[in-house]
Amino acid sequence: MRSAVGPGKDSGGRGRWRGKPGIQFDLVQLSPRLCSSRYVSKVRSCFCFLSRAKMQRSVEQRYAIKFCAKLGKSGSETLQLLRTAYGDAVLSSAQVFRWHKAFKDGRESAEDEHRAGRPSTARTENNVARVKVVLDRDRRLQVWLIAEEVGVPKTDVHRIITEDLHMRKICGKLVPKNLSDEQKDNRVLVSREILDRVKSEPDFLQGMIIGDETWIFEYDPTTKRQSSEWHTSESPRPKKARMSKSRVKSMLIIFFIQRELFTRSLCHLDRL
């Protein structure tokens, strides 16, 4: 097995990972048994150990570079001494010259400087509150628009909305009519009156006639699937002219009683 640092050129970045020459392994050839969580955790811990060991060797060579700089050695002489001492594990020439110049300029620490970097997570209480304010203003905004406004990555915004605010985006429910509060109260009042009438007159609903109306198109163009036909491989493909939806509408009025359809009237209207 060989060390895993990045995708190799010979594999096109798929499955084969390689680092220094002579160090590589093929992920495709790994047995399924190695893909279990237990073996994955062991492999991950092994890589962490190798990374820590590599970091220790790097710091060790930095101290050697510092020692050579104190002795007045040049950068080329320091690089040659390191190659003699460490062989293939030596730092790159760019790193050796950079650290040599830093120690020449008066640097004493061989450790990496602390980097502020990017915060580990953007799911802070402040960002959650900012996302909630944006959603309260407009519930139809997309995630990327919210991310641009609050300055937080899209993935973190999505997790804030779904996990912290416990919200999900749903479509509006289609209803026959969008009634106002006054119309809803009127329906409740009429329904109660009918119930009271049914209690006093059990046969009241049998004589009640109910009517409704709706707009319909004169015709609907057939879809591509609806116009499909069975043909052999030798027969020509059928052609279908493109049609637009009907511009002529009609009002369909329906009356019915409790048990059966009572009457129906179709009123044709002029072209809209």
N, C-alpha and C positions, 0 to 999 in steps of 0.2 A: 504494500500500500504506500501511497505517496501523499505529500502534503497538499491541502486544498486551499488555494488562495484566490483563484479566479478562473473563468472559462478559458480553455486552451484554444489556440488558433486552429489546431488540426481537427477539432470537433465542431467548429462553428458555434461554440457556446452552449451546446446541448448535451447535458449528461456528463461530460468529461471535464474535470477540474484539474488544474495544474498550477504549480508555483515555479520553483527553480527547476532547471533541467534534471531529468531523472526522477521527478517527484510528481506523481499523478495517480488518479484512480478513476474508475468508470462507474458512475451511479447506476447506469442501466444494467450492469452485470451484477449488482448487489442482489442477494437472494431476498425474497419477500420476508423471510424471518428477521432480517436485519432492519426492516422498515417498521417494526413494532415500536411502541412508545418507549419500552424499556431500553432497547438497543439505541434508539435515537437519542435518549437522554445520556447514555453512556458515551456515544460518539460526540455529543455536544460538550460534555465535561472534558473529554480528551482534547478537543480542539481548544477549549478554554485554558487547559494546562499548557498546551503547546504555545498558545499566544502569550501567556505569562512568562514562560521560559524564554521566548524570543525577546520579550521586553527586557528581561533581566540581562540577557547577553548584550542588548543594545546599550543599556545604561552602563554596563561594565566597559564596553568599548569607548563610551564617552569619557569615562574617567581616565582611560588610557590616552585618549586624545588630549585631555587636559594636562596630563603628566608630560606628554611630549611638547605641548605648547609652553609649559613652564620651563622645560629644558632648552627652549629656543629652536626646536625642530621646525622645519617648514611643513607645509601641507602635504607636499609630495613625499617627503621623508616619513611623515606620520602614516600616510596611506600604505607605504611599502612595509613599514614595521607591522601594521595591523594585518596586512595580507600574510605576512610570515607567521604571525601568531595565531590568527583565527582561520586562515584558509578560505574556504568557500562561504563561511558564515560571517565574513567581514561585512561591514556596512558599505553602502554604495559610495562612490567617490564624491558625489554631490553632498551627501550627508557628512562625510568626513571633513571636507573643506568648509562646510557651513559651521560645524561645531568648532573646528580649529580656529576660524575667524572670530567666533563668539568668545572663545576663551582668550584669544589674543586681545580682544577689546575689553577684557576685564570681567567677563561673566564667571561666576563661581559655581553655581548650581548646575548639575548635570541632569537634573530631572526635568520633565516637560512642564511648561508653565500651565497654570490653571486656565481653562477656557470657559467663558460664560456659556457660549453656545446657545442653542435653542432650548427652551424649557421642555421638560420631559412630557408635559401634557398641557393642552390648552383648555381643558375642562375645569376651569376655575369657577368659583362662585360669581365673580364679576362677569365672565364671559357668558355664563348661563343666564344671568339677569339681562345682559345686553341682547342675547338671542331672543329671550322671551318678549322684550319690549318690541323688537322688530316684528315678531310673529303677531303680537297683539295689534300692531298697526295694519298689517296685511297678511292674512292667512294663506294667500295664494302664491307667495314668493317661493321661488325655487331655491334649492340648497346653495347653489353657486352664487346666487345674488346675495343671500344672507351672509355667506362667507366673505364676499367682497366688502360688504358694508361694515361688518364687525372686525375684519382683519384676522380671521381664524381659518385654518385649512378646512376644506370641504368635508373631509372624513371626520374631523372633530365636531364640526357643526351638526353633521348627521347623527353622531352619537349623543350629542347634547340634546337634540330634539327627541330622539327615540328612547334614550336611557335615562336622562336626567329630568326632562320635562314630560316623559311618558306620553308623547304625542305621535300620531301617525296621519298621513295624508290620505283622505278618502274623497271619493267623488260625491257630488250632490245626488240625492235620491229624486228620481223622476216621479212627479205626481200629476194627476189630470189637471188640477188647477191650484194655483197658489192663492189661498184664501187669506183675507185680512182678519184681524181679531174680531171685528164687528160681524163679518160673515160667519166665522166660527161660532160666535155666541148665538147668532140667529139660527144656525143649524141645530145647536143644542136645544134651543127653545122649541123649535118645530118638532124635533124628535121626541121631546118630553110630552108635548101636546098629543102627538100621535099615539104614544104609549098609553096615555090616560084615556084616549078615545077607544083604543083596542080593549082596555080593561072593562070599559062600560059597554062596548059593542063588539063582541068576539068576531063577527063577520065583516067588520069594517074594512079590512085589508083586501077582501075578495072583490070589492067594488072599486078599489083605488086604481087609477090609471096613471102611470109614470111615463114621462117623456124625456128624451135627451137628444142632443144634436152635436154634430162634429163635422169638421171640414175634411174632405178627402180629395185626392188627385184623380183625374179622369183615367189615368193609366200610370203604371210604374214600368220603366224599361227593364227588360230581362237582364240578369247578370250574366257574366261570362260562363259561370258554372251551369246556370239554368239552360243556356243555349247549347251545351255540349251534346254531341251525338256519337253513336257508336259507328266506327269506320274501321276498315282494314288498313294495313300499312300501305297498300297500293292506291287507295282512294284519295282524292284531293281533300285538303283541309277545308272545311266550310268557312265562309266569311260572314261576318256580322257587322252591320253598319252601326256606327256610334250614335246613340240616341241620348237626348237630354230628358230630364224629368218634365212631366206635363206641366204646362203653365196654366191650364184650365182647372179650376177647383169647383167642387160641388158640395153642397151642404146636405148631409144625411141626417134625417130626423126620424127617430124611432119612438114608438109608443108601445108599451107592454103592460099587461096586468099581472096578477100574482102567478098564474099558471101557464100562460102562453102569450105569444106575440099578438098584440091587438091590431096594430096597423103600422104601416111604414110608408114614409113619403120621401122621395128623392127630388130635391129641387135643384135644377141646373142653373148655374149663374153665368154671367157673361165672362169673357176672357179678362183676366186681371192684368 
